[in-house]
Amino acid sequence: MQYRYFTRDKLKISLLGFGCMRFPILENDPGKIDEIPAKLMLERAIQEGVNYIDTAYPYHSGTSEAFVGTVLKNGLRDKVNLATKSPVWLMEKHEDFMKYLDEQLVNLETNYVDFYLLHALNKNSFEKILSLDVFKFIKEAKESGKIKYIGFSFHDELPVFKTIIDAYNWDFCQIQLNYMDRDYQAGLEGLEYAKARGIDVVVMEPLKGGKLSLPSDEVKKIFLKSDRNISASAWALKWVEAQDGVKVVLSGMSNMDHVLDNISTYSDSKALTEDELRLVDDVTQVYKKSFKVGCTACKYCLPCPSDVSIPTIFELYNNIFVYGTEDQSKDAYKRQQELKKDVSQCIECGACEQICPQHLEVISLLKDAHSHLI
């Protein structure tokens, strides 16, 4: 297993982190972890040198922390660095920060968390927790020994990321990054921004929710131009590894094959060559040319006067043709229908088309998307 120095204290942390949000489940219920294979997966990863275990309050419908705590208490807790996240959306008053942390410590059957993150920060949630004096809580939690290092995970646009980075002396942060999402949310520019300020970066979604694990024949042919005989998942993971400033890469593993493939990938210290990185660039272009809508998710079209989730709908539409996710996209669209944010709500006012920087024919494209998503 490869290791990298993490935080200003230069902790020796495995490049591969185990993301505890996609364990095998029973009865298609995310709240029912299939505990026997999940336990074997976690134990095997630790045995093979993975020492960064990442969970969160809402994972597996609130059961992930307790499951992880049960597995780790049998002699494994001292062998790993445990990360979990504060459910900031539940905070109504300052005291709630410590209340939820204490609940999480009980769930995890531990006295402290090595890495504590403010979960899924965006502009609104950050402003909210600032108003609740979150930095006072962080000071108290550190001084009490309940957390060792503080960071945040991020889901918003790059300028918001920079604002949050500059607001506090963070120990680390967590961003979404993969070869398809180089300019999405914080992206590569955000990685550089954090690195320049001495803040180490954990990467989530290196496989874009598994989408980069299922290559088309055209993508397979490109990867075969290299002598490196590895899976499509491994190509994606090695690309993230190659980005300077990345210290931990989280993988949400769902079966033992995932565990073994990821361990093999990050036990191989041979970095991608410049030629191989260009192959990944070629693969990126293959995926991009399959896009049906050139939406960049800039969200200039929001809020829609009729509350249509325009960027989300275009993403679901694109995913069908780029990654072959027809069933998943249709299921996700049903959720938009339940929320009354689907295309049927559109009154064709044209406000979106007037403001779209890409000059998309949004109304017509929404109709196309709807016809493929229903």
Contacts in CASP RR format, 6 or more apart in sequence:
PFRMAT RR
TARGET T0000
AUTHOR 0000-0000-0000
METHOD contacts of the structure
MODEL  1
MQYRYFTRDKLKISLLGFGCMRFPILENDPGKIDEIPAKLMLERAIQEGV
NYIDTAYPYHSGTSEAFVGTVLKNGLRDKVNLATKSPVWLMEKHEDFMKY
LDEQLVNLETNYVDFYLLHALNKNSFEKILSLDVFKFIKEAKESGKIKYI
GFSFHDELPVFKTIIDAYNWDFCQIQLNYMDRDYQAGLEGLEYAKARGID
VVVMEPLKGGKLSLPSDEVKKIFLKSDRNISASAWALKWVEAQDGVKVVL
SGMSNMDHVLDNISTYSDSKALTEDELRLVDDVTQVYKKSFKVGCTACKY
CLPCPSDVSIPTIFELYNNIFVYGTEDQSKDAYKRQQELKKDVSQCIECG
ACEQICPQHLEVISLLKDAHSHLI
1 14 0 8 1.000
1 15 0 8 1.000
1 16 0 8 1.000
1 48 0 8 1.000
1 49 0 8 1.000
1 50 0 8 1.000
1 263 0 8 1.000
1 266 0 8 1.000
1 267 0 8 1.000
2 14 0 8 1.000
2 15 0 8 1.000
2 16 0 8 1.000
2 241 0 8 1.000
2 266 0 8 1.000
2 267 0 8 1.000
2 269 0 8 1.000
3 12 0 8 1.000
3 13 0 8 1.000
3 14 0 8 1.000
3 15 0 8 1.000
4 12 0 8 1.000
4 13 0 8 1.000
4 15 0 8 1.000
4 247 0 8 1.000
4 248 0 8 1.000
5 11 0 8 1.000
5 12 0 8 1.000
5 13 0 8 1.000
5 247 0 8 1.000
6 12 0 8 1.000
6 13 0 8 1.000
6 172 0 8 1.000
6 200 0 8 1.000
6 247 0 8 1.000
6 248 0 8 1.000
7 149 0 8 1.000
7 171 0 8 1.000
7 172 0 8 1.000
7 200 0 8 1.000
8 171 0 8 1.000
8 198 0 8 1.000
11 81 0 8 1.000
12 51 0 8 1.000
13 51 0 8 1.000
13 52 0 8 1.000
13 81 0 8 1.000
13 247 0 8 1.000
13 248 0 8 1.000
14 49 0 8 1.000
14 50 0 8 1.000
14 51 0 8 1.000
14 52 0 8 1.000
14 248 0 8 1.000
14 266 0 8 1.000
15 241 0 8 1.000
15 247 0 8 1.000
15 248 0 8 1.000
15 249 0 8 1.000
15 266 0 8 1.000
16 45 0 8 1.000
16 50 0 8 1.000
16 52 0 8 1.000
16 248 0 8 1.000
16 249 0 8 1.000
16 251 0 8 1.000
16 262 0 8 1.000
16 263 0 8 1.000
16 265 0 8 1.000
16 266 0 8 1.000
17 50 0 8 1.000
17 52 0 8 1.000
17 53 0 8 1.000
17 54 0 8 1.000
17 248 0 8 1.000
17 249 0 8 1.000
17 250 0 8 1.000
17 251 0 8 1.000
18 42 0 8 1.000
18 45 0 8 1.000
18 50 0 8 1.000
18 52 0 8 1.000
18 53 0 8 1.000
18 54 0 8 1.000
18 250 0 8 1.000
18 251 0 8 1.000
18 252 0 8 1.000
18 253 0 8 1.000
19 53 0 8 1.000
19 54 0 8 1.000
19 55 0 8 1.000
19 250 0 8 1.000
19 251 0 8 1.000
19 252 0 8 1.000
19 253 0 8 1.000
20 42 0 8 1.000
20 53 0 8 1.000
20 54 0 8 1.000
20 55 0 8 1.000
20 59 0 8 1.000
20 60 0 8 1.000
20 64 0 8 1.000
20 67 0 8 1.000
20 68 0 8 1.000
20 252 0 8 1.000
21 55 0 8 1.000
21 56 0 8 1.000
21 59 0 8 1.000
21 60 0 8 1.000
21 64 0 8 1.000
21 252 0 8 1.000
22 252 0 8 1.000
22 253 0 8 1.000
22 254 0 8 1.000
23 33 0 8 1.000
23 34 0 8 1.000
23 38 0 8 1.000
23 41 0 8 1.000
23 60 0 8 1.000
23 64 0 8 1.000
23 67 0 8 1.000
23 254 0 8 1.000
24 33 0 8 1.000
24 34 0 8 1.000
24 37 0 8 1.000
24 38 0 8 1.000
24 41 0 8 1.000
24 254 0 8 1.000
24 255 0 8 1.000
25 31 0 8 1.000
25 32 0 8 1.000
25 33 0 8 1.000
25 34 0 8 1.000
25 60 0 8 1.000
26 32 0 8 1.000
26 33 0 8 1.000
26 34 0 8 1.000
29 61 0 8 1.000
30 60 0 8 1.000
30 61 0 8 1.000
31 60 0 8 1.000
31 61 0 8 1.000
31 62 0 8 1.000
31 63 0 8 1.000
32 63 0 8 1.000
33 60 0 8 1.000
33 63 0 8 1.000
33 64 0 8 1.000
33 67 0 8 1.000
35 67 0 8 1.000
37 255 0 8 1.000
37 256 0 8 1.000
38 67 0 8 1.000
39 71 0 8 1.000
40 256 0 8 1.000
41 253 0 8 1.000
41 255 0 8 1.000
41 256 0 8 1.000
41 258 0 8 1.000
41 259 0 8 1.000
42 53 0 8 1.000
42 68 0 8 1.000
42 71 0 8 1.000
43 71 0 8 1.000
43 76 0 8 1.000
44 256 0 8 1.000
44 259 0 8 1.000
44 260 0 8 1.000
45 253 0 8 1.000
45 259 0 8 1.000
45 263 0 8 1.000
46 53 0 8 1.000
46 76 0 8 1.000
46 79 0 8 1.000
46 80 0 8 1.000
48 263 0 8 1.000
48 267 0 8 1.000
49 263 0 8 1.000
50 80 0 8 1.000
50 263 0 8 1.000
51 79 0 8 1.000
51 80 0 8 1.000
51 81 0 8 1.000
52 80 0 8 1.000
52 81 0 8 1.000
52 83 0 8 1.000
52 115 0 8 1.000
52 248 0 8 1.000
52 250 0 8 1.000
53 68 0 8 1.000
53 72 0 8 1.000
53 80 0 8 1.000
53 81 0 8 1.000
53 82 0 8 1.000
53 83 0 8 1.000
54 83 0 8 1.000
54 84 0 8 1.000
54 115 0 8 1.000
54 202 0 8 1.000
54 250 0 8 1.000
55 64 0 8 1.000
55 65 0 8 1.000
55 68 0 8 1.000
55 82 0 8 1.000
55 83 0 8 1.000
55 84 0 8 1.000
55 85 0 8 1.000
55 108 0 8 1.000
56 64 0 8 1.000
56 65 0 8 1.000
56 84 0 8 1.000
56 85 0 8 1.000
56 87 0 8 1.000
56 117 0 8 1.000
56 119 0 8 1.000
57 65 0 8 1.000
57 84 0 8 1.000
57 85 0 8 1.000
57 86 0 8 1.000
57 87 0 8 1.000
57 100 0 8 1.000
57 104 0 8 1.000
57 119 0 8 1.000
58 87 0 8 1.000
59 65 0 8 1.000
60 67 0 8 1.000
65 84 0 8 1.000
65 104 0 8 1.000
65 107 0 8 1.000
65 108 0 8 1.000
66 107 0 8 1.000
66 108 0 8 1.000
68 82 0 8 1.000
68 108 0 8 1.000
69 77 0 8 1.000
69 107 0 8 1.000
69 108 0 8 1.000
69 109 0 8 1.000
69 110 0 8 1.000
70 109 0 8 1.000
72 80 0 8 1.000
72 82 0 8 1.000
72 108 0 8 1.000
72 109 0 8 1.000
72 110 0 8 1.000
73 109 0 8 1.000
73 110 0 8 1.000
77 110 0 8 1.000
81 114 0 8 1.000
81 115 0 8 1.000
82 108 0 8 1.000
82 110 0 8 1.000
82 113 0 8 1.000
82 114 0 8 1.000
82 115 0 8 1.000
83 113 0 8 1.000
83 114 0 8 1.000
83 115 0 8 1.000
83 116 0 8 1.000
83 117 0 8 1.000
84 104 0 8 1.000
84 108 0 8 1.000
84 113 0 8 1.000
84 115 0 8 1.000
84 116 0 8 1.000
84 117 0 8 1.000
85 116 0 8 1.000
85 117 0 8 1.000
85 118 0 8 1.000
85 119 0 8 1.000
85 120 0 8 1.000
85 153 0 8 1.000
86 97 0 8 1.000
86 100 0 8 1.000
86 101 0 8 1.000
86 116 0 8 1.000
86 117 0 8 1.000
86 118 0 8 1.000
86 119 0 8 1.000
87 100 0 8 1.000
87 119 0 8 1.000
88 118 0 8 1.000
88 119 0 8 1.000
88 120 0 8 1.000
88 121 0 8 1.000
88 125 0 8 1.000
88 128 0 8 1.000
88 129 0 8 1.000
88 134 0 8 1.000
89 119 0 8 1.000
89 120 0 8 1.000
89 125 0 8 1.000
90 96 0 8 1.000
90 100 0 8 1.000
91 97 0 8 1.000
91 100 0 8 1.000
91 128 0 8 1.000
91 129 0 8 1.000
91 132 0 8 1.000
93 132 0 8 1.000
94 132 0 8 1.000
94 133 0 8 1.000
94 136 0 8 1.000
94 137 0 8 1.000
96 132 0 8 1.000
97 132 0 8 1.000
97 134 0 8 1.000
97 137 0 8 1.000
97 141 0 8 1.000
98 137 0 8 1.000
98 140 0 8 1.000
98 141 0 8 1.000
101 113 0 8 1.000
101 116 0 8 1.000
101 141 0 8 1.000
101 146 0 8 1.000
101 147 0 8 1.000
102 146 0 8 1.000
104 113 0 8 1.000
105 111 0 8 1.000
105 112 0 8 1.000
105 113 0 8 1.000
105 146 0 8 1.000
111 145 0 8 1.000
111 146 0 8 1.000
112 145 0 8 1.000
112 146 0 8 1.000
112 147 0 8 1.000
112 148 0 8 1.000
113 146 0 8 1.000
113 147 0 8 1.000
113 148 0 8 1.000
114 147 0 8 1.000
114 148 0 8 1.000
114 149 0 8 1.000
115 147 0 8 1.000
115 148 0 8 1.000
115 149 0 8 1.000
115 151 0 8 1.000
115 171 0 8 1.000
115 172 0 8 1.000
116 141 0 8 1.000
116 147 0 8 1.000
116 148 0 8 1.000
116 149 0 8 1.000
116 150 0 8 1.000
116 151 0 8 1.000
117 150 0 8 1.000
117 151 0 8 1.000
117 152 0 8 1.000
117 153 0 8 1.000
117 174 0 8 1.000
118 129 0 8 1.000
118 134 0 8 1.000
118 150 0 8 1.000
118 151 0 8 1.000
118 152 0 8 1.000
118 153 0 8 1.000
119 152 0 8 1.000
119 153 0 8 1.000
120 153 0 8 1.000
120 154 0 8 1.000
120 155 0 8 1.000
121 129 0 8 1.000
121 152 0 8 1.000
121 153 0 8 1.000
121 154 0 8 1.000
121 155 0 8 1.000
121 156 0 8 1.000
121 164 0 8 1.000
122 154 0 8 1.000
122 155 0 8 1.000
122 156 0 8 1.000
122 160 0 8 1.000
123 156 0 8 1.000
123 160 0 8 1.000
123 163 0 8 1.000
126 160 0 8 1.000
126 163 0 8 1.000
126 164 0 8 1.000
126 167 0 8 1.000
130 167 0 8 1.000
135 168 0 8 1.000
138 147 0 8 1.000
138 150 0 8 1.000
138 168 0 8 1.000
141 147 0 8 1.000
141 150 0 8 1.000
142 148 0 8 1.000
142 150 0 8 1.000
149 171 0 8 1.000
149 172 0 8 1.000
150 170 0 8 1.000
150 171 0 8 1.000
151 170 0 8 1.000
151 171 0 8 1.000
151 172 0 8 1.000
151 173 0 8 1.000
151 174 0 8 1.000
152 164 0 8 1.000
152 170 0 8 1.000
152 173 0 8 1.000
152 174 0 8 1.000
153 173 0 8 1.000
153 174 0 8 1.000
153 175 0 8 1.000
153 204 0 8 1.000
154 160 0 8 1.000
154 161 0 8 1.000
154 164 0 8 1.000
154 173 0 8 1.000
154 174 0 8 1.000
154 175 0 8 1.000
154 176 0 8 1.000
154 185 0 8 1.000
154 186 0 8 1.000
155 176 0 8 1.000
155 185 0 8 1.000
156 185 0 8 1.000
157 185 0 8 1.000
157 299 0 8 1.000
158 185 0 8 1.000
158 186 0 8 1.000
158 187 0 8 1.000
158 189 0 8 1.000
158 190 0 8 1.000
161 175 0 8 1.000
161 185 0 8 1.000
161 186 0 8 1.000
161 190 0 8 1.000
161 193 0 8 1.000
162 190 0 8 1.000
162 193 0 8 1.000
164 173 0 8 1.000
165 173 0 8 1.000
165 193 0 8 1.000
165 194 0 8 1.000
165 197 0 8 1.000
165 199 0 8 1.000
166 197 0 8 1.000
170 199 0 8 1.000
171 199 0 8 1.000
171 200 0 8 1.000
172 199 0 8 1.000
172 200 0 8 1.000
172 201 0 8 1.000
172 202 0 8 1.000
172 247 0 8 1.000
173 194 0 8 1.000
173 199 0 8 1.000
173 200 0 8 1.000
173 201 0 8 1.000
173 202 0 8 1.000
174 201 0 8 1.000
174 202 0 8 1.000
174 203 0 8 1.000
174 204 0 8 1.000
174 250 0 8 1.000
175 185 0 8 1.000
175 186 0 8 1.000
175 187 0 8 1.000
175 190 0 8 1.000
175 191 0 8 1.000
175 194 0 8 1.000
175 201 0 8 1.000
175 202 0 8 1.000
175 203 0 8 1.000
175 204 0 8 1.000
176 184 0 8 1.000
176 185 0 8 1.000
176 186 0 8 1.000
176 187 0 8 1.000
176 203 0 8 1.000
176 204 0 8 1.000
176 205 0 8 1.000
177 186 0 8 1.000
177 187 0 8 1.000
177 188 0 8 1.000
177 191 0 8 1.000
177 203 0 8 1.000
177 204 0 8 1.000
177 205 0 8 1.000
177 206 0 8 1.000
177 240 0 8 1.000
177 243 0 8 1.000
177 246 0 8 1.000
178 205 0 8 1.000
178 206 0 8 1.000
178 207 0 8 1.000
178 208 0 8 1.000
178 212 0 8 1.000
178 236 0 8 1.000
178 239 0 8 1.000
178 240 0 8 1.000
179 212 0 8 1.000
179 236 0 8 1.000
179 239 0 8 1.000
179 240 0 8 1.000
179 280 0 8 1.000
179 281 0 8 1.000
179 283 0 8 1.000
179 284 0 8 1.000
180 208 0 8 1.000
180 211 0 8 1.000
180 212 0 8 1.000
180 284 0 8 1.000
180 287 0 8 1.000
180 288 0 8 1.000
181 187 0 8 1.000
181 205 0 8 1.000
181 208 0 8 1.000
182 188 0 8 1.000
182 284 0 8 1.000
183 189 0 8 1.000
184 297 0 8 1.000
186 193 0 8 1.000
186 194 0 8 1.000
188 243 0 8 1.000
191 201 0 8 1.000
191 243 0 8 1.000
191 245 0 8 1.000
191 246 0 8 1.000
194 200 0 8 1.000
194 201 0 8 1.000
194 245 0 8 1.000
195 201 0 8 1.000
195 244 0 8 1.000
195 245 0 8 1.000
200 245 0 8 1.000
200 247 0 8 1.000
201 245 0 8 1.000
201 246 0 8 1.000
201 247 0 8 1.000
202 247 0 8 1.000
202 248 0 8 1.000
202 249 0 8 1.000
202 250 0 8 1.000
203 240 0 8 1.000
203 243 0 8 1.000
203 246 0 8 1.000
203 248 0 8 1.000
203 249 0 8 1.000
203 250 0 8 1.000
204 250 0 8 1.000
206 236 0 8 1.000
206 237 0 8 1.000
206 240 0 8 1.000
206 249 0 8 1.000
206 250 0 8 1.000
206 251 0 8 1.000
207 213 0 8 1.000
207 233 0 8 1.000
207 236 0 8 1.000
207 237 0 8 1.000
207 251 0 8 1.000
208 236 0 8 1.000
208 323 0 8 1.000
210 233 0 8 1.000
211 319 0 8 1.000
211 322 0 8 1.000
211 323 0 8 1.000
211 325 0 8 1.000
212 232 0 8 1.000
212 233 0 8 1.000
212 235 0 8 1.000
212 236 0 8 1.000
213 231 0 8 1.000
213 232 0 8 1.000
213 233 0 8 1.000
213 236 0 8 1.000
214 232 0 8 1.000
214 323 0 8 1.000
214 324 0 8 1.000
215 223 0 8 1.000
215 232 0 8 1.000
215 283 0 8 1.000
216 286 0 8 1.000
218 286 0 8 1.000
219 232 0 8 1.000
219 283 0 8 1.000
219 286 0 8 1.000
219 287 0 8 1.000
220 232 0 8 1.000
222 279 0 8 1.000
222 282 0 8 1.000
222 283 0 8 1.000
222 286 0 8 1.000
223 232 0 8 1.000
223 235 0 8 1.000
223 279 0 8 1.000
223 283 0 8 1.000
225 279 0 8 1.000
226 275 0 8 1.000
226 276 0 8 1.000
226 279 0 8 1.000
228 276 0 8 1.000
230 238 0 8 1.000
230 265 0 8 1.000
231 261 0 8 1.000
231 265 0 8 1.000
233 258 0 8 1.000
233 261 0 8 1.000
233 262 0 8 1.000
233 265 0 8 1.000
234 261 0 8 1.000
234 262 0 8 1.000
234 264 0 8 1.000
234 265 0 8 1.000
235 280 0 8 1.000
235 283 0 8 1.000
237 249 0 8 1.000
237 251 0 8 1.000
237 262 0 8 1.000
237 265 0 8 1.000
237 266 0 8 1.000
238 265 0 8 1.000
238 268 0 8 1.000
238 271 0 8 1.000
238 272 0 8 1.000
238 276 0 8 1.000
239 272 0 8 1.000
239 277 0 8 1.000
239 280 0 8 1.000
240 246 0 8 1.000
240 249 0 8 1.000
241 249 0 8 1.000
241 266 0 8 1.000
241 271 0 8 1.000
241 272 0 8 1.000
242 271 0 8 1.000
242 272 0 8 1.000
242 277 0 8 1.000
249 266 0 8 1.000
251 258 0 8 1.000
251 262 0 8 1.000
252 258 0 8 1.000
253 259 0 8 1.000
253 262 0 8 1.000
272 280 0 8 1.000
287 322 0 8 1.000
287 323 0 8 1.000
288 322 0 8 1.000
290 318 0 8 1.000
290 321 0 8 1.000
290 322 0 8 1.000
291 318 0 8 1.000
291 321 0 8 1.000
291 322 0 8 1.000
292 317 0 8 1.000
292 318 0 8 1.000
292 321 0 8 1.000
292 365 0 8 1.000
292 368 0 8 1.000
292 369 0 8 1.000
293 314 0 8 1.000
293 317 0 8 1.000
293 318 0 8 1.000
293 360 0 8 1.000
293 365 0 8 1.000
293 369 0 8 1.000
294 314 0 8 1.000
294 318 0 8 1.000
294 358 0 8 1.000
294 360 0 8 1.000
295 310 0 8 1.000
295 311 0 8 1.000
295 314 0 8 1.000
295 315 0 8 1.000
295 318 0 8 1.000
295 358 0 8 1.000
295 360 0 8 1.000
296 357 0 8 1.000
296 358 0 8 1.000
297 311 0 8 1.000
297 314 0 8 1.000
297 315 0 8 1.000
298 311 0 8 1.000
298 357 0 8 1.000
299 311 0 8 1.000
300 355 0 8 1.000
300 356 0 8 1.000
300 357 0 8 1.000
301 310 0 8 1.000
301 311 0 8 1.000
301 351 0 8 1.000
301 352 0 8 1.000
301 355 0 8 1.000
301 356 0 8 1.000
301 362 0 8 1.000
302 310 0 8 1.000
302 311 0 8 1.000
304 310 0 8 1.000
304 346 0 8 1.000
304 351 0 8 1.000
304 352 0 8 1.000
305 347 0 8 1.000
305 349 0 8 1.000
305 351 0 8 1.000
306 345 0 8 1.000
306 346 0 8 1.000
306 347 0 8 1.000
306 349 0 8 1.000
307 340 0 8 1.000
307 341 0 8 1.000
307 345 0 8 1.000
308 341 0 8 1.000
308 342 0 8 1.000
308 343 0 8 1.000
308 345 0 8 1.000
308 346 0 8 1.000
308 366 0 8 1.000
309 336 0 8 1.000
309 339 0 8 1.000
309 341 0 8 1.000
309 342 0 8 1.000
310 352 0 8 1.000
310 362 0 8 1.000
310 366 0 8 1.000
312 332 0 8 1.000
312 336 0 8 1.000
312 341 0 8 1.000
313 333 0 8 1.000
313 336 0 8 1.000
313 342 0 8 1.000
313 343 0 8 1.000
313 366 0 8 1.000
313 369 0 8 1.000
313 370 0 8 1.000
313 373 0 8 1.000
314 365 0 8 1.000
314 366 0 8 1.000
314 369 0 8 1.000
316 329 0 8 1.000
316 332 0 8 1.000
316 333 0 8 1.000
316 336 0 8 1.000
316 369 0 8 1.000
316 373 0 8 1.000
317 329 0 8 1.000
317 368 0 8 1.000
317 369 0 8 1.000
317 372 0 8 1.000
317 373 0 8 1.000
319 325 0 8 1.000
319 328 0 8 1.000
319 329 0 8 1.000
320 326 0 8 1.000
320 329 0 8 1.000
320 372 0 8 1.000
320 373 0 8 1.000
329 373 0 8 1.000
330 373 0 8 1.000
330 374 0 8 1.000
333 342 0 8 1.000
333 373 0 8 1.000
333 374 0 8 1.000
336 342 0 8 1.000
337 344 0 8 1.000
342 370 0 8 1.000
343 366 0 8 1.000
343 367 0 8 1.000
343 369 0 8 1.000
343 370 0 8 1.000
344 370 0 8 1.000
346 363 0 8 1.000
346 366 0 8 1.000
348 363 0 8 1.000
350 362 0 8 1.000
350 363 0 8 1.000
352 362 0 8 1.000
352 363 0 8 1.000
353 360 0 8 1.000
353 361 0 8 1.000
353 362 0 8 1.000
353 363 0 8 1.000
356 362 0 8 1.000
END
